[in-house]
Amino acid sequence: MTDMTQLPPFPDRLAIDPRSPYYNAPVLEHDVGIKLDDKERTNVEEYCISEGWIKVAAGKARDRKGNPMTIKLKGKVEPFYR
């Protein structure tokens, strides 16, 4: 298990898309997990802790640029390192 002192702190908002202004490479280098209302989610595209939401892919639907369509789920967001 990795030492928690060398892991970067979680930002308030994080996205996995490199084109997003909320993309944070140092955090995503580690294995990040997200819990929404105490249930672990594995398909999270973006999260915001202060506003209490996550965005997840909506099936196989794509927008006109080829990116996955997302839906916003609200609840208590808890990021953690695995």
N, C-alpha and C positions, 0 to 999 in steps of 0.2 A: 504494500500500500504506500502511496506517495505521502510525503510529509506535507501537512496542510500549511506550513509557514511559507512555502515557496509557490503556492498556488495564488493566481491573481484574484482579487475580489470581484464579485459579480456586479456588472453594471445594472442600473435600474431597467434598462431596455436593451435587448440583445436580439439580433437577427442572424440567420445562417447564410443569407444571400450576400455575397461579396459586394454587390452593387448598392446595398442598403447603407445609409449613413449610420445605422446602429450595428453594423458588423464590427466585431472585435476579435481579431485573429489570436491574440495571446490567450484569451479565455477559451476559444474554440479548439485550441491545440490539445486541450485536456478533454476527457470524456465527461460531458455535462449532461445531467439529468434534470427533468422538470416534473414537479408534482403540482397538480391542480386539484384543490380540495382533497388533499392527502391521497390522491390516486396518481401513480406514475404514468406519464404520457411519453410516448416514444416518437410521435410524428409532429413535433412542434417546429414551426417555421420561425416564429418570433414570439417574444414575451415582453410584458411590462409589469414589474412588481408593484409600483405605486398605483397604477390604474386597475390592477387586478384582472388581466386578461392574457390569453395566449391566442395565437393564430395557428390553425392546423389546416392541412390540405383537405379539400372537399372532394374526396374520391379521386377519379382520374381526370376530372375536368381541367381544362387549360384555358388561359386567357389568349388574346390575339397575338401576344408576343411569345407564347409557348411556356409561360410560367404557370405553376399550379395555382388554381383558384383556392382561396383560403376563406375560412370562416373564423369568426372571433368567438371564443368561449370565455365566459367571465367566472371568476372565483378567486380563491386564495392561491397565489402563485409562489412556489418555493423552488428555486434552483439549487442544485447540489452537484458536487463532484462525485463520480462513481469511483 
